[in-house]
Amino acid sequence: KSLGNTIEPEKVNNTLGADILRLWVSATDYSGEMAVSEQILQRSADAYRRIRNTARFLLSNLSGFDPARDLLAPQDMLALDRWAVDRALLLQRELEEHYSEYRFWNVYSKVHNFCVQELGGFYLDIIKDRQYTTGANSVARRSCQTALYHISEALVRWIAPILAFTADEIWQYLPGERNESVMLNGWYQGLSELPEGIELDRAYWDRVMAVKASVNKELENQRTAKVIGGNLQAEVTLYADEGLSADLGKLGDELRFVLITSAASVVPFVQAPAEAVATEVEGLKLQVVKSGHAKCGRCWHFRADVGSHPEHPEICSRCVDNLSGSGEVRHYA
């Protein structure tokens, strides 16, 4: 301090906010030397924005959701939603242990990684189609809203000891009856675990995540090469070995929703052509082509049945069914 090269906490509080200062403290391993700089604080600000924006997405997609009326039982939820809630439960158990040992840097890193990877990089991207295109009161939509509600109730408690002001702000906007402050509550007890022996278990979704990461990498390459404009303009063929093919086949037509492409098909690995792209997933090659179909004006998928209904010439059959029919049925994603 005698050299005058310190960063005043008051300055950080006035420019970045108290919660970002608290986040920097929590992210630092106090068992060693604690470093601080403008660059380090900016990284804390970036991490804070990721966590806050995740919370904003969760809250915005709970619009119209009343837990007393719309909450689904675990056994009535779609497979992907049950996995997301289970993943939150596993994380909460880890966080309880880290908090009890005052290992705040582990709390910070694991919450941040959960927001970036499992939520932002996988789950939240997949459910956007279901949230925005299925019936407002359909099981498909209420299922993912139920998962978002459980995750929100847990997340707000995870961050409360560190991001105190942000957590209290989130608390005021969560649906359902609640007391005046998140600080008056313990850990959320509404998270449910995947049952033993379930077909689409944790290991299954880990494999699906790895496949999706490989597909995303090739989709990015195709966008860079100007072959496709966006992911939904793509049709992907997965050349998979017997075990992986059986796994991916369990999702049926819903595989395309998981990969966020307009079409997805699984073909035996031995049929892969020379131009198929090898991936980091063992027993998987893939090929991406630009769809030749018209774009649905509602769901943005490129489908052969766009315009097949005279009364709705700009949308696909799935959207017609969701608008004026019984609505599509989702089982997995």
C-alpha positions as CSV (number, residue, x, y, z in Angstrom):
1,K,0.0,0.0,0.0
2,S,2.9,2.4,0.7
3,L,3.8,2.3,-3.0
4,G,0.3,3.6,-3.9
5,N,-0.4,0.9,-6.4
6,T,-3.5,-0.6,-4.8
7,I,-7.0,-0.8,-6.1
8,E,-9.5,0.9,-3.8
9,P,-12.5,-1.3,-3.0
10,E,-14.6,1.9,-3.0
11,K,-13.6,2.5,-6.7
12,V,-14.5,-1.1,-7.6
13,N,-17.8,-0.8,-5.8
14,N,-18.7,2.5,-7.6
15,T,-17.7,1.3,-11.1
16,L,-18.4,-2.5,-11.2
17,G,-20.6,-3.0,-8.2
18,A,-20.4,-4.7,-4.8
19,D,-21.4,-8.1,-6.1
20,I,-18.5,-8.2,-8.6
21,L,-16.1,-7.3,-5.8
22,R,-17.6,-10.1,-3.7
23,L,-17.3,-12.5,-6.7
24,W,-13.6,-11.7,-7.0
25,V,-13.1,-12.4,-3.3
26,S,-14.9,-15.8,-3.6
27,A,-13.0,-16.7,-6.8
28,T,-9.6,-16.2,-5.1
29,D,-7.9,-19.1,-3.2
30,Y,-7.1,-17.3,0.1
31,S,-4.7,-20.1,1.1
32,G,-2.2,-18.5,-1.2
33,E,-1.3,-15.0,-2.3
34,M,-4.3,-13.0,-3.5
35,A,-3.8,-11.1,-6.7
36,V,-6.0,-8.3,-8.0
37,S,-5.8,-6.0,-11.1
38,E,-8.1,-4.3,-13.5
39,Q,-7.8,-7.3,-15.8
40,I,-8.7,-9.8,-13.0
41,L,-11.6,-7.7,-11.9
42,Q,-12.8,-7.5,-15.5
43,R,-12.8,-11.3,-15.7
44,S,-14.9,-11.3,-12.5
45,A,-17.3,-8.9,-14.2
46,D,-17.5,-11.2,-17.3
47,A,-18.2,-14.2,-15.1
48,Y,-20.8,-12.2,-13.2
49,R,-22.6,-11.3,-16.4
50,R,-22.7,-14.9,-17.4
51,I,-24.3,-16.0,-14.2
52,R,-26.7,-13.0,-14.2
53,N,-27.7,-13.5,-17.9
54,T,-28.4,-17.2,-17.1
55,A,-30.7,-16.2,-14.3
56,R,-32.4,-13.7,-16.6
57,F,-33.0,-16.4,-19.2
58,L,-34.5,-18.7,-16.6
59,L,-36.8,-16.0,-15.3
60,S,-37.9,-14.8,-18.7
61,N,-38.9,-18.3,-19.7
62,L,-41.0,-18.8,-16.5
63,S,-43.4,-16.2,-17.8
64,G,-47.0,-17.4,-17.2
65,F,-45.8,-20.3,-15.0
66,D,-47.5,-20.8,-11.7
67,P,-45.9,-23.6,-9.7
68,A,-49.1,-24.3,-7.7
69,R,-50.9,-25.0,-11.0
70,D,-48.3,-25.9,-13.6
71,L,-45.6,-27.9,-11.8
72,L,-45.2,-31.4,-13.2
73,A,-44.1,-34.4,-11.1
74,P,-40.7,-35.8,-12.1
75,Q,-42.2,-38.9,-13.7
76,D,-44.3,-36.7,-16.0
77,M,-41.4,-34.7,-17.2
78,L,-39.4,-35.2,-20.5
79,A,-36.2,-37.1,-20.2
80,L,-33.9,-34.1,-20.9
81,D,-35.7,-32.0,-18.3
82,R,-35.3,-34.7,-15.7
83,W,-31.6,-34.9,-16.5
84,A,-31.2,-31.1,-16.1
85,V,-32.8,-31.2,-12.6
86,D,-30.7,-34.2,-11.6
87,R,-27.6,-32.4,-12.8
88,A,-28.5,-29.5,-10.6
89,L,-29.0,-31.8,-7.6
90,L,-25.6,-33.4,-8.1
91,L,-24.0,-29.9,-8.2
92,Q,-25.9,-28.7,-5.1
93,R,-24.5,-31.7,-3.1
94,E,-21.0,-30.6,-4.2
95,L,-21.7,-26.9,-3.3
96,E,-23.0,-27.8,0.2
97,E,-19.7,-29.6,0.8
98,H,-17.6,-26.7,-0.5
99,Y,-19.5,-24.1,1.5
100,S,-19.1,-26.2,4.7
101,E,-15.3,-26.2,4.1
102,Y,-15.2,-22.5,3.1
103,R,-13.9,-23.3,-0.3
104,F,-15.6,-20.4,-2.0
105,W,-13.5,-20.5,-5.1
106,N,-14.8,-24.0,-5.8
107,V,-18.4,-22.7,-5.4
108,Y,-17.7,-19.9,-7.9
109,S,-16.0,-22.1,-10.5
110,K,-18.6,-24.8,-10.4
111,V,-21.6,-22.5,-10.6
112,H,-20.0,-20.6,-13.4
113,N,-19.2,-23.8,-15.3
114,F,-22.7,-25.0,-14.8
115,C,-24.1,-21.8,-16.4
116,V,-21.6,-21.9,-19.3
117,Q,-21.5,-25.7,-20.1
118,E,-24.5,-27.7,-19.0
119,L,-27.0,-24.8,-19.2
120,G,-25.7,-22.3,-21.8
121,G,-23.8,-24.8,-23.9
122,F,-26.4,-27.6,-24.0
123,Y,-29.7,-27.6,-22.2
124,L,-31.0,-24.0,-22.6
125,D,-30.2,-24.0,-26.3
126,I,-32.1,-27.2,-26.9
127,I,-35.3,-26.2,-25.1
128,K,-35.7,-22.9,-26.9
129,D,-37.6,-24.5,-29.7
130,R,-39.9,-26.3,-27.3
131,Q,-40.5,-23.2,-25.2
132,Y,-41.3,-21.0,-28.2
133,T,-43.2,-23.3,-30.6
134,T,-45.2,-25.8,-28.6
135,G,-48.6,-25.1,-27.0
136,A,-48.5,-22.7,-24.1
137,N,-50.0,-25.2,-21.7
138,S,-48.6,-28.4,-23.3
139,V,-46.7,-31.0,-21.4
140,A,-43.7,-30.3,-23.6
141,R,-43.5,-26.7,-22.5
142,R,-44.6,-27.1,-18.9
143,S,-42.0,-29.9,-18.5
144,C,-39.1,-27.6,-19.3
145,Q,-40.6,-24.7,-17.3
146,T,-40.8,-27.1,-14.3
147,A,-37.1,-27.8,-14.8
148,L,-36.3,-24.1,-15.1
149,Y,-38.3,-23.4,-12.0
150,H,-36.4,-26.0,-9.9
151,I,-33.0,-24.9,-11.3
152,S,-33.9,-21.2,-10.6
153,E,-34.9,-22.0,-7.0
154,A,-31.6,-23.8,-6.5
155,L,-29.4,-21.3,-8.3
156,V,-30.6,-18.3,-6.4
157,R,-29.7,-20.0,-3.1
158,W,-26.3,-21.2,-4.4
159,I,-25.2,-17.7,-5.2
160,A,-26.8,-15.9,-2.2
161,P,-23.8,-16.0,0.1
162,I,-21.6,-14.5,-2.6
163,L,-23.8,-12.4,-4.9
164,A,-26.1,-11.2,-2.2
165,F,-27.7,-8.3,-4.0
166,T,-28.2,-10.1,-7.2
167,A,-29.7,-13.1,-5.4
168,D,-32.3,-11.0,-3.6
169,E,-33.2,-9.3,-6.9
170,I,-33.7,-12.7,-8.6
171,W,-35.8,-13.8,-5.6
172,Q,-38.3,-11.0,-6.1
173,Y,-39.1,-12.2,-9.6
174,L,-39.4,-15.9,-9.1
175,P,-42.9,-17.2,-9.5
176,G,-44.8,-18.7,-6.6
177,E,-45.4,-17.6,-3.0
178,R,-42.2,-16.8,-1.0
179,N,-40.9,-14.8,1.9
180,E,-39.2,-11.4,1.6
181,S,-35.6,-12.5,1.2
182,V,-33.6,-15.4,-0.1
183,M,-31.4,-15.0,3.0
184,L,-34.2,-16.4,5.1
185,N,-34.1,-19.8,3.4
186,G,-32.0,-22.9,3.3
187,W,-31.0,-25.2,0.4
188,Y,-33.7,-25.9,-2.1
189,Q,-35.3,-29.4,-1.5
190,G,-37.3,-29.7,-4.7
191,L,-34.6,-31.2,-6.9
192,S,-35.2,-34.8,-7.9
193,E,-32.7,-37.5,-8.7
194,L,-32.8,-39.7,-11.8
195,P,-34.0,-43.2,-10.6
196,E,-31.7,-46.2,-10.7
197,G,-31.9,-48.2,-13.9
198,I,-33.5,-45.5,-16.0
199,E,-32.8,-46.0,-19.7
200,L,-31.7,-42.4,-20.5
201,D,-29.3,-42.1,-17.5
202,R,-26.5,-39.7,-16.7
203,A,-24.0,-41.6,-18.8
204,Y,-26.4,-41.6,-21.8
205,W,-26.7,-37.8,-21.7
206,D,-22.9,-37.4,-21.3
207,R,-22.5,-39.3,-24.6
208,V,-25.2,-37.2,-26.3
209,M,-23.4,-34.0,-25.1
210,A,-20.1,-35.3,-26.6
211,V,-21.9,-36.0,-30.0
212,K,-23.5,-32.5,-29.9
213,A,-20.2,-30.9,-29.3
214,S,-18.7,-32.6,-32.3
215,V,-21.7,-31.6,-34.5
216,N,-21.4,-28.0,-33.2
217,K,-17.8,-27.9,-34.3
218,E,-18.6,-29.0,-37.8
219,L,-21.6,-26.6,-38.0
220,E,-19.3,-23.8,-37.1
221,N,-16.9,-24.8,-39.8
222,Q,-19.7,-24.8,-42.3
223,R,-20.9,-21.4,-41.2
224,T,-17.4,-20.0,-41.6
225,A,-17.2,-21.5,-45.1
226,K,-20.5,-19.9,-46.0
227,V,-22.1,-23.3,-46.7
228,I,-24.9,-22.6,-44.3
229,G,-26.1,-19.4,-42.7
230,G,-27.3,-20.9,-39.4
231,N,-27.5,-24.2,-37.7
232,L,-31.2,-24.8,-38.7
233,Q,-30.2,-24.5,-42.3
234,A,-28.2,-27.7,-41.9
235,E,-29.1,-31.4,-42.3
236,V,-26.6,-33.7,-40.5
237,T,-25.9,-37.3,-41.1
238,L,-24.2,-39.2,-38.3
239,Y,-22.2,-42.3,-39.2
240,A,-22.1,-44.1,-35.9
241,D,-20.9,-47.5,-34.7
242,E,-23.4,-50.0,-33.4
243,G,-23.4,-48.9,-29.8
244,L,-23.6,-45.2,-30.5
245,S,-26.1,-45.7,-33.2
246,A,-28.4,-47.5,-30.8
247,D,-28.0,-44.7,-28.3
248,L,-28.8,-41.9,-30.7
249,G,-31.6,-44.0,-32.2
250,K,-33.4,-43.8,-28.8
251,L,-34.2,-40.1,-29.5
252,G,-35.9,-40.9,-32.8
253,D,-36.9,-37.7,-34.7
254,E,-36.2,-35.7,-31.6
255,L,-32.5,-36.0,-32.3
256,R,-32.7,-33.0,-34.6
257,F,-34.0,-30.9,-31.7
258,V,-31.1,-31.9,-29.6
259,L,-28.6,-31.1,-32.3
260,I,-30.6,-28.0,-33.3
261,T,-30.6,-28.9,-37.0
262,S,-33.5,-29.2,-39.4
263,A,-32.8,-32.9,-40.0
264,A,-30.6,-35.5,-38.4
265,S,-30.2,-39.1,-39.4
266,V,-28.1,-42.0,-38.1
267,V,-26.4,-44.3,-40.5
268,P,-24.0,-47.3,-39.8
269,F,-20.4,-46.3,-39.4
270,V,-19.2,-48.6,-42.2
271,Q,-21.3,-46.6,-44.7
272,A,-19.4,-43.4,-44.1
273,P,-18.3,-41.8,-47.4
274,A,-14.7,-40.5,-47.9
275,E,-15.9,-36.9,-47.4
276,A,-17.4,-37.6,-43.9
277,V,-15.7,-35.7,-41.2
278,A,-14.0,-37.7,-38.4
279,T,-14.7,-36.5,-34.8
280,E,-13.3,-36.8,-31.4
281,V,-16.1,-39.2,-30.4
282,E,-15.0,-42.8,-31.0
283,G,-17.1,-44.5,-33.6
284,L,-18.5,-41.3,-35.1
285,K,-18.1,-39.5,-38.4
286,L,-20.5,-36.9,-39.7
287,Q,-21.5,-35.0,-42.7
288,V,-23.3,-31.6,-42.9
289,V,-25.2,-30.4,-46.0
290,K,-27.3,-27.4,-46.6
291,S,-31.1,-28.1,-46.6
292,G,-32.9,-27.7,-49.9
293,H,-36.2,-27.1,-48.3
294,A,-38.1,-23.9,-47.5
295,K,-37.8,-22.2,-44.1
296,C,-40.8,-22.3,-41.8
297,G,-41.7,-18.8,-40.8
298,R,-42.6,-19.8,-37.3
299,C,-40.0,-22.3,-36.0
300,W,-37.3,-21.5,-38.6
301,H,-36.7,-25.2,-39.4
302,F,-36.2,-26.0,-43.1
303,R,-38.7,-28.7,-43.9
304,A,-40.3,-30.4,-46.9
305,D,-43.8,-29.8,-45.6
306,V,-43.6,-26.0,-45.4
307,G,-46.7,-24.7,-47.2
308,S,-48.4,-28.0,-47.4
309,H,-51.4,-26.6,-45.6
310,P,-53.3,-24.0,-47.8
311,E,-54.5,-22.1,-44.8
312,H,-50.9,-21.7,-43.4
313,P,-48.7,-21.4,-46.5
314,E,-45.6,-20.2,-44.7
315,I,-45.2,-22.7,-41.9
316,C,-44.6,-26.4,-41.5
317,S,-47.0,-29.2,-40.5
318,R,-45.6,-29.3,-37.0
319,C,-46.4,-25.6,-36.4
320,V,-49.8,-26.0,-37.9
321,D,-50.5,-28.8,-35.4
322,N,-49.2,-26.7,-32.5
323,L,-51.3,-23.8,-33.6
324,S,-54.7,-25.4,-34.5
325,G,-54.4,-29.1,-33.9
326,S,-53.8,-31.3,-30.8
327,G,-50.2,-30.2,-30.6
328,E,-47.0,-32.3,-31.1
329,V,-46.0,-34.8,-28.5
330,R,-42.4,-34.8,-27.2
331,H,-40.9,-37.7,-25.2
332,Y,-37.2,-36.9,-24.8
333,A,-36.2,-33.3,-25.8
